[in-house]
């Protein structure tokens, strides 16, 4: 009999669920067809022993830890003691296992997380689609259950999202460099919170872009997103008491609403209508600084420059280069043409661009937009065509990547109605506005979940 893990913490607290039972459910779902290709490395035996130990201590009167012994999956970028960190690749498969947990994983363990395994991902996190030619691509389990069609999971945290959607994990540790948490959250109806990057440690995590990478989590609710963020950031979130009707949101149509499909357009407009009916001030504005995005990203931006610095020795070795997904190596190699002077210029232009954006957004509590402008596309055409793959990848990354370049924070909330394919509503803001954003997200989540 399956267990609903969406309220697992409350069930643990009142004795309706044990950590061992949750771990058994995680393993059962991880071995199900819906979770195929989501994990590249499982920790089932460790998980069962750890969960049982936490239960035993609780039964003996010890306080149950903050995460209660619930299962959390780990994206295959983060070091877990005794396991190889493969980044969804073949080229790192022969590396030695990690000697110790990276700080993010160590904080999760200390808070009582039970690690379920390393999850699949776009190779080296370099795609918002989620396709992996080495380990197989996990299908989007939410959409498949609705229409029986093979659709993409979203990336790069593809397996992370699938592990949560199927119940193979209660939550998932992932990373977000240009939308890698928020894209799969939007396409699978989950909550994906990308905090201000500096708040969470990325040491011991294979980098895509050291400037933009963010360690963060996928969950089923904003409440759980807050808890995971508090653990990962080792800080307390201060929830604002201001009501929704006292909040002021900016609505930006250019770029963010371009190319919306009908399903996203309906869900987004319905959400705006409900927000305005609840008294929230939603004001349409222009953001002139968006016109500079193409210039900032012309040569591939920070991801190309910084990934080339990390990968260049391997890609200059023909045997190792042949192990890469060609779609990934092509994007990394763009960084080879970026000189040191180009990179310094990019840093300076970004600094000025952030200042311009912050000036335009002053006085607003957050910006509201679709997370991505389309529902999950079918997988087969993207496997067959490089042209369609890269066009879709660019479309998926377009909205969320603005927040990474801004050094801001963002959260994707599901806003579809029952029977509709998943659609993400993104709230985002400038750096260090995480607590206000999460406070707002709690209220909007409640509004969206309330039946009219």
Helices and strands as residue ranges (DSSP letters): H 8-13, H 19-30, G 33-35, E 39-42, H 44-59, E 71-75, H 103-110, E 114-119, G 123-125, H 141-147, H 158-166, E 171-175, H 182-188, E 191-194, G 197-199, E 215-219, H 222-233, G 244-246, E 248-252, H 262-277, E 281-285, G 288-292, H 293-296, H 301-315, H 318-321, H 326-333, G 334-337, H 340-361, E 366-370, H 379-384, H 386-406, E 409-414, E 424-429, H 434-449
